Amino acid sequence: MPGVDRSGKATHHLLLYLGGADGKILPSAKVGFQITAPDGSIQKTLTMEMQGGYGADVTMAIAGVYRVRMKAEIGAVVLADEFTYDLK
Ligand SMILES: [Cu+2]
């Protein structure tokens, strides 16, 4: 299953919810995450569809600022967004 990391290194489960203009959750998207860690290392993962969202096991093991980029393919439409998170 995409988004599952059984290596024992995963520290968090990152979940993205996609809402349409009507506020309803959009199903059947293909969603991926790319996370740049404070040390510059990059992890990429596809996600599993779960609880109306898209989730993946990720590793955020060191303190500092992470850049999280998300890409969603919904049919022919591709959406991209990103945020930063300061892990204390
Ligand atoms: Cu999950």
PDB file of the backbone (N, CA, C, O) and the ligand in Angstrom, with CONECT records:
HET     CU  A 101       1
ATOM      1  N   MET A   1       0.855  -1.193   0.000  1.00  0.00           N
ATOM      2  CA  MET A   1       0.000   0.000   0.000  1.00  0.00           C
ATOM      3  C   MET A   1       0.893   1.247   0.000  1.00  0.00           C
ATOM      4  O   MET A   1       1.827   1.336   0.798  1.00  0.00           O
ATOM      5  N   PRO A   2       0.617   2.200  -0.880  1.00  0.00           N
ATOM      6  CA  PRO A   2       1.441   3.411  -0.890  1.00  0.00           C
ATOM      7  C   PRO A   2       1.320   4.173   0.416  1.00  0.00           C
ATOM      8  O   PRO A   2       0.258   4.173   1.039  1.00  0.00           O
ATOM      9  N   GLY A   3       2.378   4.813   0.831  1.00  0.00           N
ATOM     10  CA  GLY A   3       2.350   5.626   2.038  1.00  0.00           C
ATOM     11  C   GLY A   3       2.677   4.871   3.303  1.00  0.00           C
ATOM     12  O   GLY A   3       2.758   5.463   4.380  1.00  0.00           O
ATOM     13  N   VAL A   4       2.868   3.555   3.185  1.00  0.00           N
ATOM     14  CA  VAL A   4       3.197   2.762   4.371  1.00  0.00           C
ATOM     15  C   VAL A   4       4.705   2.589   4.468  1.00  0.00           C
ATOM     16  O   VAL A   4       5.353   2.146   3.520  1.00  0.00           O
ATOM     17  N   ASP A   5       5.255   2.942   5.621  1.00  0.00           N
ATOM     18  CA  ASP A   5       6.686   2.771   5.865  1.00  0.00           C
ATOM     19  C   ASP A   5       6.859   1.865   7.072  1.00  0.00           C
ATOM     20  O   ASP A   5       6.604   2.265   8.208  1.00  0.00           O
ATOM     21  N   ARG A   6       7.294   0.645   6.811  1.00  0.00           N
ATOM     22  CA  ARG A   6       7.470  -0.311   7.904  1.00  0.00           C
ATOM     23  C   ARG A   6       8.928  -0.416   8.312  1.00  0.00           C
ATOM     24  O   ARG A   6       9.317  -1.368   8.990  1.00  0.00           O
ATOM     25  N   SER A   7       9.740   0.554   7.905  1.00  0.00           N
ATOM     26  CA  SER A   7      11.172   0.506   8.219  1.00  0.00           C
ATOM     27  C   SER A   7      11.438   0.763   9.695  1.00  0.00           C
ATOM     28  O   SER A   7      12.524   0.487  10.203  1.00  0.00           O
ATOM     29  N   GLY A   8      10.407   1.306  10.385  1.00  0.00           N
ATOM     30  CA  GLY A   8      10.613   1.652  11.780  1.00  0.00           C
ATOM     31  C   GLY A   8      11.135   3.062  11.964  1.00  0.00           C
ATOM     32  O   GLY A   8      11.287   3.529  13.093  1.00  0.00           O
ATOM     33  N   LYS A   9      11.414   3.751  10.849  1.00  0.00           N
ATOM     34  CA  LYS A   9      11.951   5.108  10.928  1.00  0.00           C
ATOM     35  C   LYS A   9      10.867   6.175  10.958  1.00  0.00           C
ATOM     36  O   LYS A   9      11.110   7.298  11.401  1.00  0.00           O
ATOM     37  N   ALA A  10       9.678   5.833  10.491  1.00  0.00           N
ATOM     38  CA  ALA A  10       8.609   6.841  10.396  1.00  0.00           C
ATOM     39  C   ALA A  10       8.241   7.368  11.775  1.00  0.00           C
ATOM     40  O   ALA A  10       8.127   6.606  12.736  1.00  0.00           O
ATOM     41  N   THR A  11       8.059   8.675  11.858  1.00  0.00           N
ATOM     42  CA  THR A  11       7.732   9.307  13.140  1.00  0.00           C
ATOM     43  C   THR A  11       6.347   9.938  13.133  1.00  0.00           C
ATOM     44  O   THR A  11       5.762  10.164  14.192  1.00  0.00           O
ATOM     45  N   HIS A  12       5.817  10.224  11.946  1.00  0.00           N
ATOM     46  CA  HIS A  12       4.535  10.923  11.846  1.00  0.00           C
ATOM     47  C   HIS A  12       3.704  10.303  10.725  1.00  0.00           C
ATOM     48  O   HIS A  12       4.222   9.637   9.829  1.00  0.00           O
ATOM     49  N   HIS A  13       2.379  10.550  10.811  1.00  0.00           N
ATOM     50  CA  HIS A  13       1.494  10.197   9.712  1.00  0.00           C
ATOM     51  C   HIS A  13       0.893  11.502   9.215  1.00  0.00           C
ATOM     52  O   HIS A  13       0.140  12.162   9.932  1.00  0.00           O
ATOM     53  N   LEU A  14       1.226  11.866   7.992  1.00  0.00           N
ATOM     54  CA  LEU A  14       0.793  13.145   7.420  1.00  0.00           C
ATOM     55  C   LEU A  14      -0.467  12.909   6.599  1.00  0.00           C
ATOM     56  O   LEU A  14      -0.505  12.026   5.742  1.00  0.00           O
ATOM     57  N   LEU A  15      -1.503  13.710   6.870  1.00  0.00           N
ATOM     58  CA  LEU A  15      -2.804  13.482   6.237  1.00  0.00           C
ATOM     59  C   LEU A  15      -3.280  14.763   5.570  1.00  0.00           C
ATOM     60  O   LEU A  15      -3.316  15.826   6.188  1.00  0.00           O
ATOM     61  N   LEU A  16      -3.645  14.644   4.302  1.00  0.00           N
ATOM     62  CA  LEU A  16      -4.134  15.785   3.524  1.00  0.00           C
ATOM     63  C   LEU A  16      -5.595  15.562   3.161  1.00  0.00           C
ATOM     64  O   LEU A  16      -5.968  14.494   2.676  1.00  0.00           O
ATOM     65  N   TYR A  17      -6.419  16.579   3.399  1.00  0.00           N
ATOM     66  CA  TYR A  17      -7.821  16.522   2.987  1.00  0.00           C
ATOM     67  C   TYR A  17      -8.029  17.465   1.821  1.00  0.00           C
ATOM     68  O   TYR A  17      -7.622  18.625   1.876  1.00  0.00           O
ATOM     69  N   LEU A  18      -8.659  16.976   0.769  1.00  0.00           N
ATOM     70  CA  LEU A  18      -8.949  17.790  -0.408  1.00  0.00           C
ATOM     71  C   LEU A  18     -10.443  18.095  -0.435  1.00  0.00           C
ATOM     72  O   LEU A  18     -11.268  17.184  -0.502  1.00  0.00           O
ATOM     73  N   GLY A  19     -10.783  19.374  -0.384  1.00  0.00           N
ATOM     74  CA  GLY A  19     -12.186  19.747  -0.421  1.00  0.00           C
ATOM     75  C   GLY A  19     -12.532  20.465  -1.699  1.00  0.00           C
ATOM     76  O   GLY A  19     -11.759  21.299  -2.171  1.00  0.00           O
ATOM     77  N   GLY A  20     -13.686  20.156  -2.271  1.00  0.00           N
ATOM     78  CA  GLY A  20     -14.162  20.859  -3.459  1.00  0.00           C
ATOM     79  C   GLY A  20     -14.776  22.193  -3.069  1.00  0.00           C
ATOM     80  O   GLY A  20     -14.853  22.526  -1.886  1.00  0.00           O
ATOM     81  N   ALA A  21     -15.213  22.959  -4.066  1.00  0.00           N
ATOM     82  CA  ALA A  21     -15.822  24.268  -3.818  1.00  0.00           C
ATOM     83  C   ALA A  21     -17.089  24.131  -2.972  1.00  0.00           C
ATOM     84  O   ALA A  21     -17.475  25.062  -2.264  1.00  0.00           O
ATOM     85  N   ASP A  22     -17.726  22.971  -3.050  1.00  0.00           N
ATOM     86  CA  ASP A  22     -18.947  22.727  -2.272  1.00  0.00           C
ATOM     87  C   ASP A  22     -18.629  22.258  -0.851  1.00  0.00           C
ATOM     88  O   ASP A  22     -19.528  21.962  -0.064  1.00  0.00           O
ATOM     89  N   GLY A  23     -17.342  22.196  -0.541  1.00  0.00           N
ATOM     90  CA  GLY A  23     -16.953  21.774   0.799  1.00  0.00           C
ATOM     91  C   GLY A  23     -16.875  20.274   0.983  1.00  0.00           C
ATOM     92  O   GLY A  23     -16.422  19.792   2.021  1.00  0.00           O
ATOM     93  N   LYS A  24     -17.316  19.531  -0.025  1.00  0.00           N
ATOM     94  CA  LYS A  24     -17.276  18.077   0.099  1.00  0.00           C
ATOM     95  C   LYS A  24     -15.884  17.547  -0.229  1.00  0.00           C
ATOM     96  O   LYS A  24     -15.138  18.126  -1.019  1.00  0.00           O
ATOM     97  N   ILE A  25     -15.571  16.438   0.402  1.00  0.00           N
ATOM     98  CA  ILE A  25     -14.255  15.837   0.192  1.00  0.00           C
ATOM     99  C   ILE A  25     -14.167  15.242  -1.211  1.00  0.00           C
ATOM    100  O   ILE A  25     -15.099  14.593  -1.687  1.00  0.00           O
ATOM    101  N   LEU A  26     -13.037  15.475  -1.856  1.00  0.00           N
ATOM    102  CA  LEU A  26     -12.814  14.951  -3.199  1.00  0.00           C
ATOM    103  C   LEU A  26     -12.197  13.553  -3.106  1.00  0.00           C
ATOM    104  O   LEU A  26     -11.119  13.386  -2.535  1.00  0.00           O
ATOM    105  N   PRO A  27     -12.866  12.571  -3.654  1.00  0.00           N
ATOM    106  CA  PRO A  27     -12.306  11.217  -3.644  1.00  0.00           C
ATOM    107  C   PRO A  27     -11.481  10.946  -4.900  1.00  0.00           C
ATOM    108  O   PRO A  27     -11.463  11.737  -5.842  1.00  0.00           O
ATOM    109  N   SER A  28     -10.813   9.821  -4.880  1.00  0.00           N
ATOM    110  CA  SER A  28     -10.131   9.293  -6.064  1.00  0.00           C
ATOM    111  C   SER A  28      -9.074  10.213  -6.636  1.00  0.00           C
ATOM    112  O   SER A  28      -8.950  10.334  -7.855  1.00  0.00           O
ATOM    113  N   ALA A  29      -8.314  10.862  -5.776  1.00  0.00           N
ATOM    114  CA  ALA A  29      -7.166  11.636  -6.232  1.00  0.00           C
ATOM    115  C   ALA A  29      -5.917  10.793  -6.039  1.00  0.00           C
ATOM    116  O   ALA A  29      -5.901   9.836  -5.265  1.00  0.00           O
ATOM    117  N   LYS A  30      -4.879  11.170  -6.756  1.00  0.00           N
ATOM    118  CA  LYS A  30      -3.566  10.556  -6.544  1.00  0.00           C
ATOM    119  C   LYS A  30      -2.716  11.649  -5.903  1.00  0.00           C
ATOM    120  O   LYS A  30      -2.481  12.695  -6.507  1.00  0.00           O
ATOM    121  N   VAL A  31      -2.259  11.401  -4.681  1.00  0.00           N
ATOM    122  CA  VAL A  31      -1.594  12.448  -3.908  1.00  0.00           C
ATOM    123  C   VAL A  31      -0.196  11.993  -3.499  1.00  0.00           C
ATOM    124  O   VAL A  31       0.007  10.858  -3.067  1.00  0.00           O
ATOM    125  N   GLY A  32       0.748  12.896  -3.644  1.00  0.00           N
ATOM    126  CA  GLY A  32       2.114  12.621  -3.209  1.00  0.00           C
ATOM    127  C   GLY A  32       2.657  13.754  -2.362  1.00  0.00           C
ATOM    128  O   GLY A  32       2.248  14.907  -2.504  1.00  0.00           O
ATOM    129  N   PHE A  33       3.578  13.413  -1.485  1.00  0.00           N
ATOM    130  CA  PHE A  33       4.250  14.408  -0.646  1.00  0.00           C
ATOM    131  C   PHE A  33       5.742  14.407  -0.964  1.00  0.00           C
ATOM    132  O   PHE A  33       6.335  13.367  -1.251  1.00  0.00           O
ATOM    133  N   GLN A  34       6.325  15.591  -0.906  1.00  0.00           N
ATOM    134  CA  GLN A  34       7.786  15.704  -0.943  1.00  0.00           C
ATOM    135  C   GLN A  34       8.180  16.586   0.233  1.00  0.00           C
ATOM    136  O   GLN A  34       7.763  17.741   0.327  1.00  0.00           O
ATOM    137  N   ILE A  35       8.983  16.031   1.120  1.00  0.00           N
ATOM    138  CA  ILE A  35       9.350  16.740   2.347  1.00  0.00           C
ATOM    139  C   ILE A  35      10.850  16.983   2.361  1.00  0.00           C
ATOM    140  O   ILE A  35      11.653  16.058   2.246  1.00  0.00           O
ATOM    141  N   THR A  36      11.207  18.264   2.507  1.00  0.00           N
ATOM    142  CA  THR A  36      12.616  18.618   2.660  1.00  0.00           C
ATOM    143  C   THR A  36      12.883  18.850   4.140  1.00  0.00           C
ATOM    144  O   THR A  36      12.259  19.711   4.760  1.00  0.00           O
ATOM    145  N   ALA A  37      13.795  18.095   4.696  1.00  0.00           N
ATOM    146  CA  ALA A  37      14.129  18.175   6.112  1.00  0.00           C
ATOM    147  C   ALA A  37      15.089  19.342   6.366  1.00  0.00           C
ATOM    148  O   ALA A  37      15.679  19.877   5.427  1.00  0.00           O
ATOM    149  N   PRO A  38      15.243  19.734   7.624  1.00  0.00           N
ATOM    150  CA  PRO A  38      16.155  20.830   7.960  1.00  0.00           C
ATOM    151  C   PRO A  38      17.593  20.586   7.492  1.00  0.00           C
ATOM    152  O   PRO A  38      18.332  21.541   7.250  1.00  0.00           O
ATOM    153  N   ASP A  39      17.988  19.340   7.364  1.00  0.00           N
ATOM    154  CA  ASP A  39      19.355  19.032   6.907  1.00  0.00           C
ATOM    155  C   ASP A  39      19.451  18.972   5.384  1.00  0.00           C
ATOM    156  O   ASP A  39      20.507  18.653   4.836  1.00  0.00           O
ATOM    157  N   GLY A  40      18.336  19.284   4.696  1.00  0.00           N
ATOM    158  CA  GLY A  40      18.347  19.313   3.236  1.00  0.00           C
ATOM    159  C   GLY A  40      17.971  18.007   2.577  1.00  0.00           C
ATOM    160  O   GLY A  40      17.794  17.956   1.360  1.00  0.00           O
ATOM    161  N   SER A  41      17.845  16.940   3.366  1.00  0.00           N
ATOM    162  CA  SER A  41      17.482  15.660   2.775  1.00  0.00           C
ATOM    163  C   SER A  41      16.015  15.685   2.341  1.00  0.00           C
ATOM    164  O   SER A  41      15.185  16.374   2.933  1.00  0.00           O
ATOM    165  N   ILE A  42      15.723  14.919   1.296  1.00  0.00           N
ATOM    166  CA  ILE A  42      14.379  14.933   0.714  1.00  0.00           C
ATOM    167  C   ILE A  42      13.772  13.542   0.771  1.00  0.00           C
ATOM    168  O   ILE A  42      14.420  12.556   0.422  1.00  0.00           O
ATOM    169  N   GLN A  43      12.532  13.469   1.211  1.00  0.00           N
ATOM    170  CA  GLN A  43      11.804  12.209   1.124  1.00  0.00           C
ATOM    171  C   GLN A  43      10.547  12.437   0.303  1.00  0.00           C
ATOM    172  O   GLN A  43       9.870  13.458   0.421  1.00  0.00           O
ATOM    173  N   LYS A  44      10.262  11.452  -0.530  1.00  0.00           N
ATOM    174  CA  LYS A  44       9.071  11.518  -1.375  1.00  0.00           C
ATOM    175  C   LYS A  44       8.232  10.291  -1.083  1.00  0.00           C
ATOM    176  O   LYS A  44       8.765   9.201  -0.876  1.00  0.00           O
ATOM    177  N   THR A  45       6.920  10.467  -1.068  1.00  0.00           N
ATOM    178  CA  THR A  45       6.050   9.309  -0.881  1.00  0.00           C
ATOM    179  C   THR A  45       4.707   9.539  -1.538  1.00  0.00           C
ATOM    180  O   THR A  45       4.208  10.662  -1.595  1.00  0.00           O
ATOM    181  N   LEU A  46       4.131   8.461  -2.032  1.00  0.00           N
ATOM    182  CA  LEU A  46       2.731   8.505  -2.438  1.00  0.00           C
ATOM    183  C   LEU A  46       1.898   8.258  -1.187  1.00  0.00           C
ATOM    184  O   LEU A  46       2.445   7.954  -0.127  1.00  0.00           O
ATOM    185  N   THR A  47       0.603   8.385  -1.303  1.00  0.00           N
ATOM    186  CA  THR A  47      -0.253   8.300  -0.129  1.00  0.00           C
ATOM    187  C   THR A  47      -1.310   7.217  -0.276  1.00  0.00           C
ATOM    188  O   THR A  47      -1.606   6.739  -1.371  1.00  0.00           O
ATOM    189  N   MET A  48      -1.855   6.858   0.855  1.00  0.00           N
ATOM    190  CA  MET A  48      -3.012   5.951   0.894  1.00  0.00           C
ATOM    191  C   MET A  48      -4.262   6.794   1.117  1.00  0.00           C
ATOM    192  O   MET A  48      -4.227   7.821   1.795  1.00  0.00           O
ATOM    193  N   GLU A  49      -5.374   6.335   0.528  1.00  0.00           N
ATOM    194  CA  GLU A  49      -6.640   7.007   0.765  1.00  0.00           C
ATOM    195  C   GLU A  49      -7.189   6.489   2.087  1.00  0.00           C
ATOM    196  O   GLU A  49      -7.370   5.284   2.262  1.00  0.00           O
ATOM    197  N   MET A  50      -7.454   7.403   3.014  1.00  0.00           N
ATOM    198  CA  MET A  50      -7.916   6.971   4.335  1.00  0.00           C
ATOM    199  C   MET A  50      -8.751   8.056   5.000  1.00  0.00           C
ATOM    200  O   MET A  50      -8.419   9.239   4.913  1.00  0.00           O
ATOM    201  N   GLN A  51      -9.807   7.670   5.650  1.00  0.00           N
ATOM    202  CA  GLN A  51     -10.644   8.587   6.434  1.00  0.00           C
ATOM    203  C   GLN A  51     -11.009   9.839   5.636  1.00  0.00           C
ATOM    204  O   GLN A  51     -11.078  10.935   6.193  1.00  0.00           O
ATOM    205  N   GLY A  52     -11.239   9.676   4.340  1.00  0.00           N
ATOM    206  CA  GLY A  52     -11.610  10.809   3.506  1.00  0.00           C
ATOM    207  C   GLY A  52     -10.442  11.683   3.126  1.00  0.00           C
ATOM    208  O   GLY A  52     -10.628  12.722   2.493  1.00  0.00           O
ATOM    209  N   GLY A  53      -9.236  11.284   3.501  1.00  0.00           N
ATOM    210  CA  GLY A  53      -8.050  12.061   3.157  1.00  0.00           C
ATOM    211  C   GLY A  53      -6.994  11.161   2.549  1.00  0.00           C
ATOM    212  O   GLY A  53      -7.249  10.007   2.205  1.00  0.00           O
ATOM    213  N   TYR A  54      -5.808  11.719   2.427  1.00  0.00           N
ATOM    214  CA  TYR A  54      -4.695  11.008   1.824  1.00  0.00           C
ATOM    215  C   TYR A  54      -3.514  11.070   2.772  1.00  0.00           C
ATOM    216  O   TYR A  54      -3.044  12.155   3.115  1.00  0.00           O
ATOM    217  N   GLY A  55      -3.038   9.923   3.192  1.00  0.00           N
ATOM    218  CA  GLY A  55      -2.038   9.904   4.245  1.00  0.00           C
ATOM    219  C   GLY A  55      -0.807   9.105   3.894  1.00  0.00           C
ATOM    220  O   GLY A  55      -0.826   8.236   3.023  1.00  0.00           O
ATOM    221  N   ALA A  56       0.265   9.424   4.596  1.00  0.00           N
ATOM    222  CA  ALA A  56       1.514   8.675   4.428  1.00  0.00           C
ATOM    223  C   ALA A  56       2.324   8.739   5.712  1.00  0.00           C
ATOM    224  O   ALA A  56       2.300   9.730   6.441  1.00  0.00           O
ATOM    225  N   ASP A  57       3.040   7.656   5.966  1.00  0.00           N
ATOM    226  CA  ASP A  57       4.029   7.639   7.047  1.00  0.00           C
ATOM    227  C   ASP A  57       5.225   8.457   6.583  1.00  0.00           C
ATOM    228  O   ASP A  57       5.732   8.261   5.479  1.00  0.00           O
ATOM    229  N   VAL A  58       5.668   9.373   7.432  1.00  0.00           N
ATOM    230  CA  VAL A  58       6.828  10.199   7.086  1.00  0.00           C
ATOM    231  C   VAL A  58       7.794  10.239   8.265  1.00  0.00           C
ATOM    232  O   VAL A  58       7.433   9.945   9.404  1.00  0.00           O
ATOM    233  N   THR A  59       9.020  10.611   7.956  1.00  0.00           N
ATOM    234  CA  THR A  59      10.045  10.693   8.991  1.00  0.00           C
ATOM    235  C   THR A  59      10.421  12.148   9.221  1.00  0.00           C
ATOM    236  O   THR A  59      10.985  12.809   8.349  1.00  0.00           O
ATOM    237  N   MET A  60      10.100  12.629  10.404  1.00  0.00           N
ATOM    238  CA  MET A  60      10.479  13.991  10.803  1.00  0.00           C
ATOM    239  C   MET A  60      11.139  13.845  12.173  1.00  0.00           C
ATOM    240  O   MET A  60      10.530  14.107  13.210  1.00  0.00           O
ATOM    241  N   ALA A  61      12.390  13.424  12.143  1.00  0.00           N
ATOM    242  CA  ALA A  61      13.055  12.982  13.369  1.00  0.00           C
ATOM    243  C   ALA A  61      13.957  14.032  13.988  1.00  0.00           C
ATOM    244  O   ALA A  61      14.362  13.902  15.143  1.00  0.00           O
ATOM    245  N   ILE A  62      14.279  15.082  13.224  1.00  0.00           N
ATOM    246  CA  ILE A  62      15.174  16.106  13.777  1.00  0.00           C
ATOM    247  C   ILE A  62      14.426  17.429  13.871  1.00  0.00           C
ATOM    248  O   ILE A  62      13.521  17.702  13.082  1.00  0.00           O
ATOM    249  N   ALA A  63      14.814  18.242  14.840  1.00  0.00           N
ATOM    250  CA  ALA A  63      14.160  19.535  15.028  1.00  0.00           C
ATOM    251  C   ALA A  63      14.562  20.492  13.910  1.00  0.00           C
ATOM    252  O   ALA A  63      15.640  20.372  13.327  1.00  0.00           O
ATOM    253  N   GLY A  64      13.674  21.447  13.622  1.00  0.00           N
ATOM    254  CA  GLY A  64      13.970  22.449  12.605  1.00  0.00           C
ATOM    255  C   GLY A  64      12.793  22.622  11.657  1.00  0.00           C
ATOM    256  O   GLY A  64      11.702  22.094  11.877  1.00  0.00           O
ATOM    257  N   VAL A  65      13.047  23.370  10.606  1.00  0.00           N
ATOM    258  CA  VAL A  65      11.979  23.723   9.674  1.00  0.00           C
ATOM    259  C   VAL A  65      11.928  22.728   8.510  1.00  0.00           C
ATOM    260  O   VAL A  65      12.919  22.505   7.814  1.00  0.00           O
ATOM    261  N   TYR A  66      10.762  22.149   8.324  1.00  0.00           N
ATOM    262  CA  TYR A  66      10.501  21.236   7.223  1.00  0.00           C
ATOM    263  C   TYR A  66       9.662  21.942   6.166  1.00  0.00           C
ATOM    264  O   TYR A  66       8.758  22.711   6.492  1.00  0.00           O
ATOM    265  N   ARG A  67       9.961  21.680   4.920  1.00  0.00           N
ATOM    266  CA  ARG A  67       9.147  22.181   3.818  1.00  0.00           C
ATOM    267  C   ARG A  67       8.372  20.996   3.251  1.00  0.00           C
ATOM    268  O   ARG A  67       8.962  20.014   2.801  1.00  0.00           O
ATOM    269  N   VAL A  68       7.069  21.099   3.278  1.00  0.00           N
ATOM    270  CA  VAL A  68       6.216  20.002   2.830  1.00  0.00           C
ATOM    271  C   VAL A  68       5.491  20.434   1.564  1.00  0.00           C
ATOM    272  O   VAL A  68       4.674  21.355   1.587  1.00  0.00           O
ATOM    273  N   ARG A  69       5.795  19.769   0.472  1.00  0.00           N
ATOM    274  CA  ARG A  69       5.118  20.047  -0.791  1.00  0.00           C
ATOM    275  C   ARG A  69       4.149  18.906  -1.073  1.00  0.00           C
ATOM    276  O   ARG A  69       4.451  17.738  -0.829  1.00  0.00           O
ATOM    277  N   MET A  70       2.972  19.272  -1.595  1.00  0.00           N
ATOM    278  CA  MET A  70       1.955  18.281  -1.881  1.00  0.00           C
ATOM    279  C   MET A  70       1.508  18.427  -3.320  1.00  0.00           C
ATOM    280  O   MET A  70       1.372  19.542  -3.824  1.00  0.00           O
ATOM    281  N   LYS A  71       1.281  17.310  -3.979  1.00  0.00           N
ATOM    282  CA  LYS A  71       0.765  17.336  -5.339  1.00  0.00           C
ATOM    283  C   LYS A  71      -0.413  16.377  -5.409  1.00  0.00           C
ATOM    284  O   LYS A  71      -0.334  15.240  -4.946  1.00  0.00           O
ATOM    285  N   ALA A  72      -1.500  16.850  -5.990  1.00  0.00           N
ATOM    286  CA  ALA A  72      -2.696  16.015  -6.123  1.00  0.00           C
ATOM    287  C   ALA A  72      -3.135  15.989  -7.578  1.00  0.00           C
ATOM    288  O   ALA A  72      -3.294  17.033  -8.211  1.00  0.00           O
ATOM    289  N   GLU A  73      -3.327  14.794  -8.093  1.00  0.00           N
ATOM    290  CA  GLU A  73      -3.879  14.618  -9.434  1.00  0.00           C
ATOM    291  C   GLU A  73      -5.307  14.136  -9.278  1.00  0.00           C
ATOM    292  O   GLU A  73      -5.569  13.072  -8.716  1.00  0.00           O
ATOM    293  N   ILE A  74      -6.225  14.945  -9.791  1.00  0.00           N
ATOM    294  CA  ILE A  74      -7.643  14.585  -9.756  1.00  0.00           C
ATOM    295  C   ILE A  74      -8.097  14.552 -11.204  1.00  0.00           C
ATOM    296  O   ILE A  74      -8.423  15.586 -11.788  1.00  0.00           O
ATOM    297  N   GLY A  75      -8.114  13.356 -11.778  1.00  0.00           N
ATOM    298  CA  GLY A  75      -8.352  13.265 -13.212  1.00  0.00           C
ATOM    299  C   GLY A  75      -7.253  14.014 -13.942  1.00  0.00           C
ATOM    300  O   GLY A  75      -6.069  13.749 -13.736  1.00  0.00           O
ATOM    301  N   ALA A  76      -7.649  14.957 -14.801  1.00  0.00           N
ATOM    302  CA  ALA A  76      -6.663  15.703 -15.589  1.00  0.00           C
ATOM    303  C   ALA A  76      -6.144  16.925 -14.839  1.00  0.00           C
ATOM    304  O   ALA A  76      -5.235  17.608 -15.311  1.00  0.00           O
ATOM    305  N   VAL A  77      -6.721  17.197 -13.677  1.00  0.00           N
ATOM    306  CA  VAL A  77      -6.354  18.399 -12.920  1.00  0.00           C
ATOM    307  C   VAL A  77      -5.220  18.081 -11.947  1.00  0.00           C
ATOM    308  O   VAL A  77      -5.264  17.085 -11.225  1.00  0.00           O
ATOM    309  N   VAL A  78      -4.221  18.931 -11.940  1.00  0.00           N
ATOM    310  CA  VAL A  78      -3.115  18.763 -10.998  1.00  0.00           C
ATOM    311  C   VAL A  78      -3.049  19.983 -10.090  1.00  0.00           C
ATOM    312  O   VAL A  78      -2.970  21.118 -10.559  1.00  0.00           O
ATOM    313  N   LEU A  79      -3.084  19.737  -8.806  1.00  0.00           N
ATOM    314  CA  LEU A  79      -2.982  20.811  -7.815  1.00  0.00           C
ATOM    315  C   LEU A  79      -1.680  20.654  -7.042  1.00  0.00           C
ATOM    316  O   LEU A  79      -1.245  19.538  -6.757  1.00  0.00           O
ATOM    317  N   ALA A  80      -1.071  21.767  -6.712  1.00  0.00           N
ATOM    318  CA  ALA A  80       0.151  21.716  -5.914  1.00  0.00           C
ATOM    319  C   ALA A  80       0.085  22.791  -4.844  1.00  0.00           C
ATOM    320  O   ALA A  80      -0.425  23.889  -5.068  1.00  0.00           O
ATOM    321  N   ASP A  81       0.611  22.452  -3.684  1.00  0.00           N
ATOM    322  CA  ASP A  81       0.652  23.433  -2.593  1.00  0.00           C
ATOM    323  C   ASP A  81       1.817  23.040  -1.689  1.00  0.00           C
ATOM    324  O   ASP A  81       2.385  21.956  -1.824  1.00  0.00           O
ATOM    325  N   GLU A  82       2.162  23.926  -0.776  1.00  0.00           N
ATOM    326  CA  GLU A  82       3.232  23.606   0.143  1.00  0.00           C
ATOM    327  C   GLU A  82       3.090  24.444   1.406  1.00  0.00           C
ATOM    328  O   GLU A  82       2.427  25.480   1.422  1.00  0.00           O
ATOM    329  N   PHE A  83       3.733  23.963   2.458  1.00  0.00           N
ATOM    330  CA  PHE A  83       3.782  24.734   3.701  1.00  0.00           C
ATOM    331  C   PHE A  83       5.075  24.388   4.415  1.00  0.00           C
ATOM    332  O   PHE A  83       5.747  23.412   4.081  1.00  0.00           O
ATOM    333  N   THR A  84       5.409  25.200   5.397  1.00  0.00           N
ATOM    334  CA  THR A  84       6.567  24.863   6.211  1.00  0.00           C
ATOM    335  C   THR A  84       6.086  24.557   7.625  1.00  0.00           C
ATOM    336  O   THR A  84       5.059  25.065   8.074  1.00  0.00           O
ATOM    337  N   TYR A  85       6.833  23.735   8.298  1.00  0.00           N
ATOM    338  CA  TYR A  85       6.479  23.351   9.667  1.00  0.00           C
ATOM    339  C   TYR A  85       7.758  23.344  10.496  1.00  0.00           C
ATOM    340  O   TYR A  85       8.756  22.717  10.142  1.00  0.00           O
ATOM    341  N   ASP A  86       7.688  24.069  11.616  1.00  0.00           N
ATOM    342  CA  ASP A  86       8.850  24.152  12.486  1.00  0.00           C
ATOM    343  C   ASP A  86       8.700  23.124  13.596  1.00  0.00           C
ATOM    344  O   ASP A  86       7.901  23.301  14.516  1.00  0.00           O
ATOM    345  N   LEU A  87       9.453  22.078  13.505  1.00  0.00           N
ATOM    346  CA  LEU A  87       9.398  21.003  14.495  1.00  0.00           C
ATOM    347  C   LEU A  87      10.339  21.353  15.646  1.00  0.00           C
ATOM    348  O   LEU A  87      11.552  21.451  15.463  1.00  0.00           O
ATOM    349  N   LYS A  88       9.764  21.539  16.834  1.00  0.00           N
ATOM    350  CA  LYS A  88      10.569  21.961  17.995  1.00  0.00           C
ATOM    351  C   LYS A  88      11.252  20.760  18.643  1.00  0.00           C
ATOM    352  O   LYS A  88      11.970  20.916  19.631  1.00  0.00           O
TER     353      LYS A  88
HETATM  354 CU    CU A 101      -2.928   6.143   6.357  1.00  0.00          CU2+
END
